[in-house]
Amino acid sequence: MHGVKLFTGAAVSVLLLALAGPTPALADTIEAALVRAYQNNPQLNAQRAQVRSTDENVPQALSGYRPKVNVTLGTGYQYQDTQAAQKGTPFYGVPQSNSASLTVNQTLYNGNQTANRTRVAESQVSGSREALRVLEQTVLLQAATSYMDYLRDAATLEVQRSNVRVLEQTLKQTRDRFNVGEVTRTDVAQSEAQLAAGRTQALTAESNLTTTRANFRRIIGNEPTNLAPGSPVDRFLPGTLASAVNLSLVENPNVTASMFGIDVNYLQVKINEGALLPTVTVQAAVSTAYQQTLSVFRTNTASAIATASIPIFQGGAEYALIRQSKENLAQQRLNLETTRDQTRANVVQAWGQLEAGKAQVQSAQAQVTASEIALNGVREEAKAGQRTTLDVLNAQQALVNARVALVTAQHDRVVASYSVLNATGRLAPQVLGLNTNVYDPSVHYQQIRDSWAGVRIPDGR
């Protein structure tokens, strides 16, 4: 087995370098990938459009405070047959009739339904913003995961390709030794089988990398090129599991979105109860009519009418709606408890994976070191005739497996840190310090909240 050297740790160190030195100037970084995903991910931009659409619920609700104005214009012909009472002389005419009227309706009181509808719309806006935060965190976690997936699979592919090169050299040397009678045909067959298995593993790794590249393109928006190592985000995490759980119950957007859902359902009860209260409206109208008859050229009228409508019985539907909305409120409160329990469980699970990941990296590194020593020892013993070719091949495969395990452990370690940050509700550009403009949904809301008219949206469309 002279001259056969297993590949070095260069392929594996692609992930370790994140903790050991600076990033190359021209390399793509995980932070830059997160920025691209945050800015350009189509699913995330679609959710932002959904939030802007929800903003419009507020001016719709506020319209209940405002008057409704209608102008009515009319024109036509009217046939008139007139006969004098004494002379008996008939008169026939077809005068033209023109009219114009202006009507203003204003609701003064409707059981506070307008006020409560406005509060519902505002709570819906707040809830939609929390749903946007959920998707932002999901996309950022997906981006970080796909970035690390590509690093892992690229390193694994390099490990497997290096293994194939070593096995090819091993097979060549085994055949040379067989030709001089040092080994048997069995040793050659074992080397051939191991090489075939190594090539299969390399093809599988190449297929996995192709899939990972497609996911990278889908989530982040570009083909992966010259990726720098990733690094954990432990510096942004709480110091203990208990503090992480407490933080998640306050900041996780799933929890806060569920809380706004309670507000919406509570106010819906009030809206339905308002249907049992009186409604007071005022209507003011002015009108002008020309040539109504042959004897009357113009008529001007004006009116102002106040109306109070008191519901007595509407068939019982209004009571059913109240009962139904109360049940919906109770359901939403239970949903909040479910969401809190799930959030707590997610934090505990992610924290456990992070702690396990830290230990797995150390264990995998120790396994690689021990496997390297074992392989060197087996080779020396094989040269002395104390080990067979199969022993060397098995030791070599054990080292390959150890290096792949180390690459996987490093990947899991980084992803787990992002998962904890996501579970606590703090996986956001502001926390990560990403070099990007943070999308602020309140800007659009303030632009349209008090709008009375106009069909153009703030961006000019």
FENDA-V955862 format. One record per residue. N is the residue number from 1. PHI is phi in radians with two decimals (NA if undefined). OMEGA is omega in degrees with one decimal (NA if undefined). NEAR is the number of other C-alpha atoms within 12 Angstrom. Layout:
# FENDA-V955862
N/PHI/OMEGA/NEAR
N/PHI/OMEGA/NEAR
This chain:
# FENDA-V955862
1/NA/178.7/38
2/-1.10/172.8/20
3/1.44/180.0/15
4/-1.59/-179.5/24
5/-2.17/176.2/21
6/-1.22/179.8/36
7/-0.94/179.9/24
8/-1.38/179.9/19
9/-1.48/-176.4/28
10/-1.07/-178.2/18
11/-1.14/-178.9/29
12/-1.30/-174.1/39
13/-1.21/179.2/30
14/-1.02/177.3/35
15/-1.58/-178.2/42
16/-1.21/-176.1/33
17/-1.06/179.8/22
18/-1.08/-179.1/26
19/-1.72/-171.2/18
20/-1.97/-175.4/13
21/-2.89/-177.9/15
22/-1.26/179.6/16
23/-1.44/175.8/23
24/-0.98/-171.8/15
25/-1.09/-174.9/10
26/-1.68/-177.3/12
27/-1.42/172.2/18
28/-1.36/-176.7/25
29/-1.93/179.0/31
30/-1.16/177.6/43
31/-1.15/177.9/33
32/-1.13/177.6/30
33/-1.13/177.9/41
34/-1.12/178.2/41
35/-1.09/-179.5/33
36/-1.11/178.2/34
37/-1.13/-179.5/38
38/-1.13/-176.9/41
39/-1.46/-165.1/29
40/-2.03/-177.7/26
41/-1.03/-174.8/29
42/-1.13/178.0/21
43/-1.11/179.3/23
44/-1.21/178.2/29
45/-1.15/176.1/22
46/-1.14/177.7/17
47/-1.16/176.0/26
48/-1.11/176.2/33
49/-1.11/177.4/23
50/-1.11/177.3/24
51/-1.11/178.5/34
52/-1.10/176.3/33
53/-1.14/178.7/26
54/-1.12/177.3/32
55/-0.95/-176.5/37
56/-1.19/175.9/31
57/-1.11/-177.2/30
58/-1.22/176.3/35
59/-1.07/174.7/32
60/-1.12/178.2/27
61/-1.20/179.3/28
62/-1.15/179.7/27
63/-1.09/177.0/24
64/-1.16/176.3/26
65/-1.42/-169.0/26
66/-1.72/179.5/22
67/-1.24/174.6/19
68/-1.98/-172.6/20
69/-2.03/178.2/16
70/-2.29/172.9/18
71/-2.00/179.7/17
72/-2.13/177.5/18
73/-2.05/179.8/17
74/-2.51/176.1/17
75/-2.63/-179.7/17
76/2.98/179.4/16
77/-2.07/-178.4/18
78/-2.26/179.0/18
79/-1.44/-178.3/17
80/-2.34/178.9/19
81/-2.08/-176.4/15
82/-2.10/178.6/17
83/-2.33/-179.4/13
84/-1.10/-176.9/11
85/-1.24/-174.6/9
86/-1.71/-175.0/7
87/-1.42/178.6/9
88/1.22/-179.3/9
89/-1.63/-178.2/11
90/-1.32/174.6/13
91/-2.39/-179.1/15
92/-2.02/179.7/15
93/-2.64/176.0/18
94/-2.23/-179.0/17
95/-1.30/175.4/21
96/-1.60/-178.7/22
97/-1.98/177.6/25
98/-2.19/-178.9/23
99/-2.52/175.6/25
100/-2.54/-179.4/23
101/-2.48/177.3/24
102/-2.19/-177.5/23
103/-2.17/177.8/24
104/-2.13/177.4/25
105/-1.99/179.7/25
106/-2.34/175.9/26
107/-1.49/179.6/28
108/-1.66/-179.1/24
109/-2.73/177.0/25
110/-2.46/179.5/30
111/1.28/-178.3/26
112/1.07/-179.9/29
113/-1.16/179.7/31
114/-1.13/179.3/31
115/-1.08/-179.2/27
116/-1.24/175.6/31
117/-1.12/177.4/34
118/-1.14/178.0/30
119/-1.15/175.9/29
120/-1.07/-179.5/34
121/-1.08/178.5/34
122/-1.16/176.7/33
123/-1.19/176.0/31
124/-1.12/176.9/36
125/-1.10/179.3/36
126/-1.09/178.0/33
127/-1.11/179.4/31
128/-1.17/176.3/36
129/-1.16/177.3/35
130/-1.20/174.9/30
131/-1.09/175.8/32
132/-1.13/177.1/35
133/-1.07/177.8/36
134/-1.03/-177.7/32
135/-1.22/176.2/34
136/-1.00/-179.7/39
137/-1.15/178.8/36
138/-1.09/-179.2/33
139/-1.16/178.6/39
140/-1.11/177.5/42
141/-1.16/176.8/41
142/-1.08/-179.9/34
143/-1.14/178.7/44
144/-1.10/-179.7/46
145/-1.15/-179.3/37
146/-1.15/176.2/41
147/-1.07/-179.4/50
148/-1.23/175.6/45
149/-1.03/-178.6/40
150/-1.17/176.9/42
151/-1.05/180.0/46
152/-1.08/-175.4/43
153/-1.24/176.4/38
154/-1.17/178.3/40
155/-1.17/178.5/38
156/-1.09/178.5/42
157/-1.08/179.2/33
158/-1.15/176.7/32
159/-1.06/-177.3/41
160/-1.20/177.5/38
161/-1.14/177.4/29
162/-1.10/177.8/32
163/-1.10/178.7/39
164/-1.09/179.5/33
165/-1.09/178.5/24
166/-1.14/-179.5/31
167/-1.16/175.9/37
168/-1.11/177.1/28
169/-1.14/179.4/26
170/-1.09/179.3/35
171/-1.08/-180.0/33
172/-1.06/-178.9/24
173/-1.19/178.2/25
174/-1.14/177.2/34
175/-1.12/177.6/26
176/-1.08/179.1/20
177/-1.20/176.5/21
178/-1.14/-178.9/20
179/-1.14/179.3/15
180/-1.73/174.4/12
181/1.48/-179.7/13
182/-1.39/-179.8/22
183/-2.25/-178.3/27
184/-1.78/176.7/20
185/-1.11/177.4/20
186/-1.08/179.0/18
187/-1.11/178.0/30
188/-1.12/-179.8/30
189/-1.11/178.2/22
190/-1.11/177.9/26
191/-1.16/178.3/37
192/-1.13/179.0/27
193/-1.11/179.8/22
194/-1.14/177.9/32
195/-1.15/178.0/31
196/-1.08/177.9/21
197/-1.12/178.9/22
198/-1.11/177.7/31
199/-1.16/176.2/25
200/-1.08/178.6/19
201/-1.11/178.6/27
202/-1.19/178.0/29
203/-1.16/176.7/22
204/-1.11/178.2/20
205/-1.11/178.5/27
206/-1.16/176.7/25
207/-1.11/177.9/19
208/-1.07/-179.7/23
209/-1.17/177.7/28
210/-1.10/177.4/21
211/-1.12/179.7/20
212/-1.10/178.4/29
213/-1.08/178.6/30
214/-1.13/177.8/21
215/-1.15/176.8/25
216/-1.02/179.6/35
217/-1.11/-178.1/26
218/-1.18/-173.6/24
219/-1.54/-173.4/35
220/-1.64/171.4/39
221/1.84/178.5/27
222/-2.62/176.9/24
223/-1.31/179.7/23
224/-1.25/-179.2/32
225/-2.49/173.0/19
226/0.90/-177.2/20
227/-1.35/173.5/34
228/-1.38/178.4/32
229/-1.06/174.1/38
230/-1.58/179.7/43
231/-2.49/178.5/34
232/-1.15/178.5/33
233/-2.00/-178.8/31
234/-1.04/-176.3/25
235/-1.14/179.9/15
236/-1.69/-174.2/24
237/-1.62/172.7/33
238/-1.08/-175.1/24
239/-1.33/-176.7/15
240/-2.33/177.9/17
241/-1.12/-178.7/27
242/-1.08/179.3/18
243/-1.20/176.7/20
244/-1.15/178.1/34
245/-1.11/179.7/33
246/-1.07/179.0/25
247/-1.13/-178.4/28
248/-1.14/-179.9/35
249/-1.24/178.5/33
250/-1.84/-170.2/24
251/-1.86/-179.3/30
252/-1.11/-175.0/40
253/-1.14/175.3/37
254/-1.13/178.8/40
255/-1.21/-177.9/36
256/-1.15/177.0/33
257/-1.10/177.8/34
258/-1.17/177.4/37
259/-1.17/175.9/34
260/-1.16/175.0/32
261/-1.09/175.5/35
262/-1.11/178.6/32
263/-1.03/-179.5/31
264/-1.07/-177.7/33
265/-1.22/176.4/33
266/-1.10/-179.7/31
267/-1.20/176.5/32
268/-1.14/174.1/35
269/-1.05/-179.5/32
270/-1.13/178.2/32
271/-1.11/-179.1/30
272/-1.19/175.6/29
273/-1.20/178.8/28
274/-1.12/178.2/27
275/-1.17/177.8/31
276/-1.51/-176.2/26
277/-1.67/-178.9/22
278/-1.14/174.1/21
279/-2.12/-179.1/23
280/-2.04/179.4/21
281/-2.29/174.9/26
282/-2.19/176.8/22
283/-2.19/175.2/24
284/-2.02/-176.8/24
285/-2.54/170.9/25
286/-2.31/-179.2/23
287/-2.60/175.9/24
288/-2.36/178.0/24
289/-2.21/-178.9/25
290/-1.92/173.6/27
291/0.94/178.0/25
292/-1.20/176.2/26
293/-2.40/179.2/23
294/-1.17/-176.9/21
295/-1.70/-178.8/13
296/-2.09/-176.5/14
297/-1.45/-176.3/17
298/-2.58/177.3/19
299/-2.31/175.9/20
300/-1.91/177.8/19
301/-2.35/175.5/18
302/-2.55/-178.6/18
303/-2.62/172.8/17
304/-2.48/-172.7/17
305/-2.25/173.4/18
306/-1.81/-176.5/19
307/-2.27/173.7/19
308/-2.05/179.9/18
309/-1.98/-177.5/19
310/-1.97/179.7/18
311/-1.25/177.6/19
312/-1.84/177.5/13
313/-2.69/-176.6/12
314/-2.02/179.0/13
315/1.65/176.9/10
316/1.67/-178.3/14
317/-1.12/-177.5/15
318/-1.14/178.1/23
319/-1.24/177.6/21
320/-1.12/178.5/17
321/-1.13/178.8/23
322/-1.12/179.3/25
323/-1.08/-179.5/21
324/-1.10/-179.0/20
325/-1.15/176.1/25
326/-1.18/176.1/25
327/-1.15/177.1/19
328/-1.09/178.0/23
329/-1.12/178.6/27
330/-1.09/178.8/20
331/-1.11/-178.8/19
332/-1.15/177.0/25
333/-1.14/176.3/25
334/-1.20/176.7/18
335/-1.08/177.6/23
336/-1.09/178.6/26
337/-1.11/177.0/21
338/-1.10/179.7/19
339/-1.11/178.0/27
340/-1.10/179.1/31
341/-1.09/-179.8/21
342/-1.16/178.3/22
343/-1.10/178.3/33
344/-1.06/179.9/32
345/-1.14/179.3/24
346/-1.11/179.7/29
347/-1.14/-179.3/38
348/-1.08/-179.8/28
349/-1.12/-179.6/23
350/-1.12/179.2/31
351/-1.12/178.2/35
352/-1.12/177.4/24
353/-1.14/178.4/26
354/-1.15/179.2/32
355/-1.10/177.8/25
356/-1.14/179.9/22
357/-1.09/178.2/29
358/-1.07/-179.7/27
359/-1.21/-178.5/19
360/-1.15/177.9/27
361/-1.11/179.1/30
362/-1.12/180.0/22
363/-1.14/180.0/22
364/-1.14/178.1/29
365/-1.13/177.2/29
366/-1.14/178.5/19
367/-1.12/178.5/25
368/-1.09/-179.5/31
369/-1.06/-179.6/22
370/-1.15/-179.8/20
371/-1.16/176.9/26
372/-1.10/179.0/29
373/-1.12/-178.9/19
374/-1.10/-179.8/24
375/-1.11/178.6/33
376/-1.07/179.0/27
377/-1.15/179.5/21
378/-1.10/179.0/27
379/-1.12/179.7/31
380/-1.10/179.5/22
381/-1.18/178.0/19
382/-1.15/178.4/23
383/-1.13/179.3/21
384/-1.54/178.5/15
385/1.45/-179.3/16
386/-1.60/178.5/15
387/-2.27/179.5/23
388/-1.67/176.0/27
389/-1.09/178.8/40
390/-1.07/177.8/30
391/-1.07/179.3/28
392/-1.15/-179.8/40
393/-1.09/178.5/42
394/-1.13/179.0/26
395/-1.15/178.8/29
396/-1.15/178.9/42
397/-1.17/177.6/33
398/-1.09/178.2/26
399/-1.20/176.6/35
400/-1.04/179.5/42
401/-1.09/179.5/27
402/-1.16/179.5/34
403/-1.18/176.6/44
404/-1.12/178.2/38
405/-1.11/178.6/30
406/-1.17/177.6/38
407/-1.03/-179.9/43
408/-1.12/180.0/34
409/-1.12/178.1/35
410/-1.14/175.9/44
411/-1.05/-177.3/43
412/-1.11/-179.9/37
413/-1.09/-178.9/40
414/-1.22/-178.5/43
415/-1.09/-179.7/39
416/-1.08/179.3/38
417/-1.15/175.8/39
418/-1.18/179.8/46
419/-1.15/176.8/40
420/-1.12/179.1/45
421/-1.09/177.7/42
422/-1.18/-178.4/44
423/-1.13/178.8/43
424/-1.39/178.8/43
425/1.55/-176.0/43
426/-2.09/176.4/37
427/-1.46/-173.8/39
428/-2.42/-179.7/38
429/-1.01/-178.7/33
430/-1.13/-178.9/19
431/-1.24/-178.7/21
432/-1.30/-177.9/29
433/1.22/-179.1/19
434/-1.23/-178.5/23
435/-1.45/-179.1/20
436/-2.70/172.2/20
437/-1.30/-178.5/14
438/-1.41/179.2/20
439/-1.18/-178.5/26
440/-1.98/-177.8/17
441/-1.18/-178.8/29
442/-1.25/-179.9/21
443/-1.09/178.9/16
444/-1.10/-178.9/26
445/-1.05/179.9/30
446/-1.18/-179.9/19
447/-1.22/-173.5/20
448/-1.96/-171.2/28
449/-1.01/-175.1/29
450/-1.80/179.7/21
451/-1.30/179.4/24
452/-1.67/-175.0/20
453/-2.71/177.3/13
454/1.96/-178.3/12
455/-1.91/179.0/12
456/-1.46/175.1/11
457/-1.47/-172.9/19
458/-0.97/179.8/18
459/-1.45/173.5/12
460/1.75/-179.0/7
461/-1.31/NA/7
